[in-house]
Amino acid sequence: MMSKVHLKKWESGSSGVKIIFLHGFPLDHTIWQPVLPFLQGSAHCILPDLRGHGESPVSEGVSTMLEMADDVAGLMDDLGMERAVLVGHSMGGYISFAFAKAFPERLQGLALVATHPLADDEHKRLNRLQTADTIEQTGVETLAASMPASLTSDPKIRAQLQNIIRKISPAGAAAALRGMAEREESLSLLDKIQVPAVVIAGERDSIVPLSLAAEMASRLPKGKLVIIPNGGHMPMMEAPDQTAAALLELVERVRLTTTQL
Ligand code: MLT
């Protein structure tokens, strides 16, 4: 049975297309702050902390991508929102895929930021499960010390990310790792996602190869690819203006689709 969690959320702007921003692992909603000024007046932005992350409640054990997607649907219910655009960063992208599978009618548009549709291979899966156990036993400091270097080459952003990671609860991080380890591939879902979509990819992302981002964009029926020159895994912090421009273009396409209905 799926457990219910009420997500803590922040909002910016109150008019225009509704966008829900889903951060990656093991981060929180603050990664999106740099893009918000560019979206003022064009979008109503909702920024949750995902379960087990930031200020949202922690559920122990395993947080599956479907449970996390269900939390997002619950947040939309609480806000009286039938449909929304999802912007999913990395693990937030995996959650967006689970959402698109479970609630296709509630998805109005999709931005996939530094993410990909594959499942873990066996090596990665076992590695995640082991890391989850270690974190529960020894805390998140090893993650905070090692992970930022794989996310960006910008020293200032690395320091910001380290501070965010230090705040996550070991149980929340471990549950998300176990949830990611058991997720299914979503490659076969892509051609069923009929809403306007954009793939935003950092040219130098060390986690998601550009070729995979390009394949994902070409498989999405209404997909576009935006490459952030010199960007890593954190385009919303590394190049907020270019990331926001890609989102505004998506918002425009969503608006046109809605007007035509
Ligand atoms: C993330 O940024 O959310 C993670 O790198 C995703 C992953 O570990 O697959």
Boltz pocket constraint, residues with backbone or C-beta under 6 A from the ligand:
constraints:
  - pocket:
      binder: B
      contacts: [[A, 23], [A, 24], [A, 25], [A, 26], [A, 89], [A, 90], [A, 91], [A, 92], [A, 114], [A, 180], [A, 207]]
      max_distance: 6.0
